[in-house]
Amino acid sequence: MKLIQNKKGETLLETLVAILILTVSAMLLAEVTASSTRINLDAEKVDKKYREDLEKVEKRETPTAGVVTIQSGGTSYTFDVNYYGDRMGFTSYVTKEGGI
């Protein structure tokens, strides 16, 4: 028995493989797009928090009194300061009158 060889077009198998490759590529593209959207939203939240904290510090409203101690070469230096912002986050320190 002799097989007929079609040399004019693609076979069904070639077409199915091409469809499979396109489908997998489209799925990967959709996943990358979804991941980049999530990353972008997280970055926007962090940026918003940073800008809010920076604005609080720059306005220098409602100072809180505190003490800052700096140690250098075995010597300690203590300064009375006012600080602005969140002590656990973005903070600005200003020495009180008479300080350095």
TILUMVO-55147 format. One record per residue: x, y, z of N, C-alpha, C in turn; residue number from 1; residue in three letters. Coordinates in nm, 3 decimals. Atoms other than C-alpha are relative to their C-alpha. Layout:
# residues N
+---------+---------+---------+---------+---------+---------+---------+---------+---------+-----+------+
:     n_X :     n_Y :     n_Z :    ca_X :    ca_Y :    ca_Z :     c_X :     c_Y :     c_Z : seq : type :
+---------+---------+---------+---------+---------+---------+---------+---------+---------+-----+------+
:       X :       Y :       Z :       X :       Y :       Z :       X :       Y :       Z : NUM :  ALA :
...
+---------+---------+---------+---------+---------+---------+---------+---------+---------+-----+------+
//
This chain:
# residues 100
+---------+---------+---------+---------+---------+---------+---------+---------+---------+-----+------+
:     n_X :     n_Y :     n_Z :    ca_X :    ca_Y :    ca_Z :     c_X :     c_Y :     c_Z : seq : type :
+---------+---------+---------+---------+---------+---------+---------+---------+---------+-----+------+
:   0.083 :  -0.116 :   0.000 :   0.000 :   0.000 :   0.000 :   0.089 :   0.124 :   0.000 :   1 :  MET :
:  -0.080 :  -0.120 :   0.017 :   0.136 :   0.337 :  -0.102 :  -0.072 :   0.118 :   0.065 :   2 :  LYS :
:   0.059 :  -0.117 :  -0.066 :   0.077 :   0.652 :   0.112 :   0.002 :   0.119 :  -0.095 :   3 :  LEU :
:   0.006 :  -0.121 :   0.082 :  -0.031 :   0.972 :  -0.056 :   0.075 :   0.110 :   0.074 :   4 :  ILE :
:  -0.077 :  -0.107 :  -0.061 :   0.211 :   1.255 :   0.012 :  -0.050 :   0.134 :  -0.053 :   5 :  GLN :
:   0.051 :  -0.131 :   0.036 :   0.063 :   1.602 :   0.016 :   0.111 :   0.103 :   0.026 :   6 :  ASN :
:  -0.108 :  -0.096 :  -0.014 :   0.335 :   1.858 :  -0.047 :  -0.047 :   0.143 :  -0.023 :   7 :  LYS :
:   0.051 :  -0.133 :   0.030 :   0.109 :   2.154 :  -0.115 :  -0.041 :   0.079 :   0.125 :   8 :  LYS :
:   0.049 :  -0.071 :  -0.118 :  -0.011 :   2.243 :   0.239 :   0.049 :  -0.062 :   0.129 :   9 :  GLY :
:  -0.037 :   0.051 :  -0.131 :   0.021 :   2.181 :   0.610 :  -0.088 :  -0.119 :   0.036 :  10 :  GLU :
:   0.078 :   0.115 :  -0.047 :  -0.090 :   1.864 :   0.774 :  -0.082 :   0.042 :   0.121 :  11 :  THR :
:   0.084 :  -0.026 :  -0.116 :  -0.350 :   1.850 :   1.049 :   0.086 :   0.007 :   0.127 :  12 :  LEU :
:  -0.089 :   0.002 :  -0.117 :  -0.078 :   1.768 :   1.303 :   0.078 :   0.131 :   0.012 :  13 :  LEU :
:  -0.073 :  -0.126 :  -0.003 :   0.125 :   2.077 :   1.210 :  -0.090 :   0.115 :   0.045 :  14 :  GLU :
:   0.097 :  -0.104 :  -0.037 :  -0.184 :   2.295 :   1.245 :  -0.032 :  -0.008 :   0.150 :  15 :  THR :
:   0.030 :   0.016 :  -0.142 :  -0.267 :   2.150 :   1.589 :   0.117 :   0.042 :   0.088 :  16 :  LEU :
:  -0.118 :  -0.041 :  -0.076 :   0.090 :   2.203 :   1.711 :   0.011 :   0.153 :   0.000 :  17 :  VAL :
:  -0.005 :  -0.146 :   0.007 :   0.079 :   2.566 :   1.592 :  -0.105 :   0.062 :   0.091 :  18 :  ALA :
:   0.106 :  -0.049 :  -0.089 :  -0.252 :   2.620 :   1.775 :   0.040 :  -0.017 :   0.146 :  19 :  ILE :
:  -0.046 :   0.024 :  -0.136 :  -0.105 :   2.466 :   2.090 :   0.106 :   0.102 :   0.042 :  20 :  LEU :
:  -0.105 :  -0.098 :  -0.031 :   0.200 :   2.693 :   2.075 :  -0.062 :   0.139 :   0.020 :  21 :  ILE :
:   0.066 :  -0.130 :  -0.015 :  -0.020 :   3.001 :   2.026 :  -0.080 :   0.008 :   0.130 :  22 :  LEU :
:   0.078 :   0.002 :  -0.123 :  -0.245 :   2.899 :   2.316 :   0.089 :   0.015 :   0.123 :  23 :  THR :
:  -0.093 :  -0.009 :  -0.113 :   0.045 :   2.848 :   2.556 :   0.062 :   0.140 :   0.007 :  24 :  VAL :
:  -0.057 :  -0.135 :   0.003 :   0.198 :   3.179 :   2.447 :  -0.100 :   0.103 :   0.051 :  25 :  SER :
:   0.104 :  -0.093 :  -0.046 :  -0.131 :   3.363 :   2.505 :  -0.022 :  -0.013 :   0.150 :  26 :  ALA :
:   0.016 :   0.021 :  -0.144 :  -0.165 :   3.207 :   2.852 :   0.116 :   0.064 :   0.078 :  27 :  MET :
:  -0.116 :  -0.060 :  -0.066 :   0.188 :   3.313 :   2.946 :  -0.007 :   0.153 :  -0.003 :  28 :  LEU :
:   0.015 :  -0.145 :   0.012 :   0.124 :   3.666 :   2.819 :  -0.104 :   0.052 :   0.099 :  29 :  LEU :
:   0.104 :  -0.041 :  -0.094 :  -0.195 :   3.688 :   3.027 :   0.052 :  -0.004 :   0.144 :  30 :  ALA :
:  -0.056 :   0.011 :  -0.135 :  -0.010 :   3.572 :   3.341 :   0.101 :   0.111 :   0.027 :  31 :  GLU :
:  -0.098 :  -0.108 :  -0.016 :   0.274 :   3.821 :   3.289 :  -0.072 :   0.134 :   0.016 :  32 :  VAL :
:   0.077 :  -0.124 :  -0.010 :   0.021 :   4.101 :   3.238 :  -0.066 :   0.014 :   0.136 :  33 :  THR :
:   0.064 :  -0.003 :  -0.132 :  -0.168 :   4.010 :   3.556 :   0.104 :   0.026 :   0.110 :  34 :  ALA :
:  -0.105 :  -0.020 :  -0.101 :   0.156 :   3.992 :   3.757 :   0.051 :   0.144 :  -0.002 :  35 :  SER :
:  -0.050 :  -0.137 :   0.008 :   0.279 :   4.327 :   3.630 :  -0.103 :   0.100 :   0.053 :  36 :  SER :
:   0.106 :  -0.086 :  -0.054 :  -0.058 :   4.485 :   3.718 :   0.002 :  -0.003 :   0.152 :  37 :  THR :
:  -0.007 :   0.011 :  -0.147 :  -0.033 :   4.351 :   4.076 :   0.122 :   0.075 :   0.054 :  38 :  ARG :
:  -0.122 :  -0.068 :  -0.044 :   0.324 :   4.480 :   4.109 :  -0.017 :   0.151 :  -0.008 :  39 :  ILE :
:   0.023 :  -0.143 :   0.018 :   0.221 :   4.821 :   3.976 :  -0.092 :   0.055 :   0.109 :  40 :  ASN :
:   0.092 :  -0.045 :  -0.106 :  -0.068 :   4.848 :   4.226 :   0.072 :   0.006 :   0.135 :  41 :  LEU :
:  -0.077 :  -0.001 :  -0.125 :   0.164 :   4.756 :   4.515 :   0.097 :   0.118 :   0.004 :  42 :  ASP :
:  -0.093 :  -0.113 :   0.007 :   0.417 :   5.016 :   4.400 :  -0.073 :   0.132 :   0.021 :  43 :  ALA :
:   0.080 :  -0.122 :  -0.018 :   0.144 :   5.281 :   4.386 :  -0.034 :   0.020 :   0.148 :  44 :  GLU :
:   0.032 :  -0.010 :  -0.143 :   0.044 :   5.203 :   4.747 :   0.122 :   0.047 :   0.080 :  45 :  LYS :
:  -0.123 :  -0.038 :  -0.070 :   0.404 :   5.229 :   4.870 :   0.036 :   0.145 :  -0.030 :  46 :  VAL :
:  -0.031 :  -0.137 :   0.039 :   0.458 :   5.551 :   4.676 :  -0.093 :   0.099 :   0.068 :  47 :  ASP :
:   0.097 :  -0.087 :  -0.066 :   0.140 :   5.705 :   4.820 :   0.035 :   0.017 :   0.148 :  48 :  LYS :
:  -0.038 :  -0.005 :  -0.142 :   0.247 :   5.617 :   5.177 :   0.126 :   0.085 :   0.018 :  49 :  LYS :
:  -0.123 :  -0.079 :  -0.007 :   0.594 :   5.763 :   5.115 :  -0.030 :   0.148 :  -0.015 :  50 :  TYR :
:   0.031 :  -0.142 :   0.024 :   0.452 :   6.089 :   4.979 :  -0.077 :   0.060 :   0.117 :  51 :  ARG :
:   0.073 :  -0.049 :  -0.117 :   0.210 :   6.122 :   5.273 :   0.094 :   0.024 :   0.117 :  52 :  GLU :
:  -0.097 :  -0.015 :  -0.109 :   0.492 :   6.066 :   5.524 :   0.093 :   0.117 :  -0.025 :  53 :  ASP :
:  -0.088 :  -0.110 :   0.035 :   0.719 :   6.309 :   5.341 :  -0.070 :   0.134 :   0.021 :  54 :  LEU :
:   0.077 :  -0.124 :  -0.017 :   0.447 :   6.575 :   5.343 :  -0.013 :   0.035 :   0.149 :  55 :  GLU :
:   0.010 :  -0.024 :  -0.144 :   0.399 :   6.534 :   5.721 :   0.131 :   0.055 :   0.055 :  56 :  LYS :
:  -0.131 :  -0.043 :  -0.049 :   0.772 :   6.573 :   5.781 :   0.032 :   0.141 :  -0.049 :  57 :  VAL :
:  -0.034 :  -0.131 :   0.056 :   0.809 :   6.874 :   5.551 :  -0.083 :   0.112 :   0.060 :  58 :  GLU :
:   0.086 :  -0.103 :  -0.060 :   0.516 :   7.061 :   5.711 :   0.049 :   0.038 :   0.139 :  59 :  LYS :
:  -0.052 :  -0.021 :  -0.135 :   0.683 :   7.029 :   6.053 :  -0.108 :   0.048 :   0.095 :  60 :  ARG :
:   0.108 :  -0.030 :  -0.092 :   0.354 :   7.039 :   6.236 :   0.006 :  -0.097 :   0.118 :  61 :  GLU :
:   0.007 :   0.078 :  -0.124 :   0.305 :   6.909 :   6.591 :   0.130 :  -0.074 :   0.031 :  62 :  THR :
:  -0.127 :   0.064 :  -0.037 :   0.663 :   6.849 :   6.699 :  -0.014 :  -0.080 :   0.129 :  63 :  PRO :
:  -0.007 :   0.080 :  -0.121 :   0.740 :   6.589 :   6.963 :   0.141 :   0.014 :   0.055 :  64 :  THR :
:  -0.131 :  -0.016 :  -0.061 :   1.022 :   6.649 :   7.209 :   0.066 :  -0.136 :   0.018 :  65 :  ALA :
:  -0.074 :   0.124 :  -0.018 :   1.293 :   6.389 :   7.233 :   0.147 :   0.027 :   0.021 :  66 :  GLY :
:  -0.144 :  -0.008 :  -0.020 :   1.659 :   6.319 :   7.289 :   0.067 :  -0.094 :  -0.100 :  67 :  VAL :
:  -0.077 :   0.081 :   0.093 :   1.909 :   6.195 :   7.034 :   0.141 :  -0.012 :   0.056 :  68 :  VAL :
:  -0.136 :   0.024 :  -0.046 :   2.236 :   6.035 :   7.142 :   0.081 :  -0.059 :  -0.115 :  69 :  THR :
:  -0.089 :   0.046 :   0.107 :   2.521 :   5.993 :   6.895 :   0.129 :  -0.047 :   0.065 :  70 :  ILE :
:  -0.125 :   0.053 :  -0.053 :   2.818 :   5.774 :   6.979 :   0.103 :  -0.006 :  -0.112 :  71 :  GLN :
:  -0.107 :  -0.002 :   0.100 :   3.146 :   5.827 :   6.796 :   0.134 :  -0.014 :   0.070 :  72 :  SER :
:  -0.134 :   0.019 :  -0.056 :   3.487 :   5.692 :   6.889 :   0.001 :  -0.012 :   0.151 :  73 :  GLY :
:   0.006 :   0.018 :  -0.145 :   3.382 :   5.602 :   7.243 :  -0.057 :   0.120 :   0.073 :  74 :  GLY :
:   0.058 :  -0.120 :  -0.062 :   3.233 :   5.949 :   7.307 :  -0.147 :   0.009 :  -0.039 :  75 :  THR :
:   0.143 :  -0.015 :   0.025 :   2.860 :   6.012 :   7.342 :  -0.036 :   0.148 :  -0.002 :  76 :  SER :
:   0.052 :  -0.136 :   0.011 :   2.689 :   6.333 :   7.235 :  -0.152 :  -0.008 :   0.007 :  77 :  TYR :
:   0.145 :   0.003 :  -0.019 :   2.333 :   6.401 :   7.351 :  -0.058 :   0.135 :  -0.037 :  78 :  THR :
:   0.065 :  -0.123 :   0.046 :   2.102 :   6.657 :   7.192 :  -0.149 :  -0.006 :   0.030 :  79 :  PHE :
:   0.145 :  -0.013 :  -0.013 :   1.754 :   6.777 :   7.283 :  -0.053 :   0.040 :  -0.138 :  80 :  ASP :
:   0.052 :  -0.025 :   0.134 :   1.551 :   6.768 :   6.962 :  -0.152 :   0.000 :  -0.001 :  81 :  VAL :
:   0.140 :   0.018 :   0.035 :   1.206 :   6.806 :   6.821 :   0.000 :  -0.090 :  -0.122 :  82 :  ASN :
:   0.007 :   0.082 :   0.119 :   1.111 :   6.534 :   6.578 :  -0.140 :   0.006 :  -0.060 :  83 :  TYR :
:   0.123 :  -0.009 :   0.077 :   0.845 :   6.532 :   6.312 :  -0.017 :  -0.129 :  -0.078 :  84 :  TYR :
:   0.027 :   0.123 :   0.073 :   0.679 :   6.234 :   6.152 :  -0.013 :  -0.117 :   0.095 :  85 :  GLY :
:   0.017 :   0.125 :  -0.073 :   0.655 :   5.874 :   6.264 :   0.137 :  -0.051 :   0.043 :  86 :  ASP :
:  -0.132 :   0.045 :  -0.049 :   0.943 :   5.755 :   6.485 :   0.040 :  -0.133 :  -0.062 :  87 :  ARG :
:  -0.032 :   0.129 :   0.060 :   0.920 :   5.411 :   6.324 :   0.010 :   0.009 :  -0.152 :  88 :  MET :
:  -0.003 :  -0.016 :   0.145 :   0.909 :   5.554 :   5.972 :   0.086 :   0.119 :  -0.040 :  89 :  GLY :
:  -0.069 :  -0.116 :   0.055 :   1.009 :   5.871 :   5.794 :   0.001 :   0.109 :   0.107 :  90 :  PHE :
:  -0.010 :  -0.093 :  -0.112 :   1.137 :   6.117 :   6.059 :   0.101 :   0.110 :  -0.031 :  91 :  THR :
:  -0.092 :  -0.113 :   0.011 :   1.299 :   6.461 :   6.064 :   0.029 :   0.051 :   0.141 :  92 :  SER :
:  -0.039 :  -0.050 :  -0.131 :   1.495 :   6.584 :   6.367 :   0.054 :   0.143 :  -0.015 :  93 :  TYR :
:  -0.052 :  -0.136 :  -0.004 :   1.564 :   6.950 :   6.453 :   0.044 :   0.025 :   0.144 :  94 :  VAL :
:  -0.046 :  -0.028 :  -0.136 :   1.777 :   7.054 :   6.749 :  -0.077 :   0.117 :   0.057 :  95 :  THR :
:   0.071 :  -0.110 :  -0.067 :   1.609 :   7.279 :   7.005 :   0.095 :   0.120 :   0.008 :  96 :  LYS :
:  -0.080 :  -0.124 :  -0.012 :   1.729 :   7.635 :   7.065 :   0.123 :  -0.025 :   0.086 :  97 :  GLU :
:  -0.123 :   0.012 :  -0.076 :   2.086 :   7.651 :   7.185 :   0.080 :  -0.124 :  -0.036 :  98 :  GLY :
:  -0.071 :   0.123 :   0.040 :   2.179 :   7.318 :   7.028 :   0.084 :   0.024 :  -0.123 :  99 :  GLY :
:  -0.086 :  -0.008 :   0.119 :   2.414 :   7.244 :   6.743 :  -0.086 :  -0.004 :  -0.125 : 100 :  ILE :
+---------+---------+---------+---------+---------+---------+---------+---------+---------+-----+------+
//
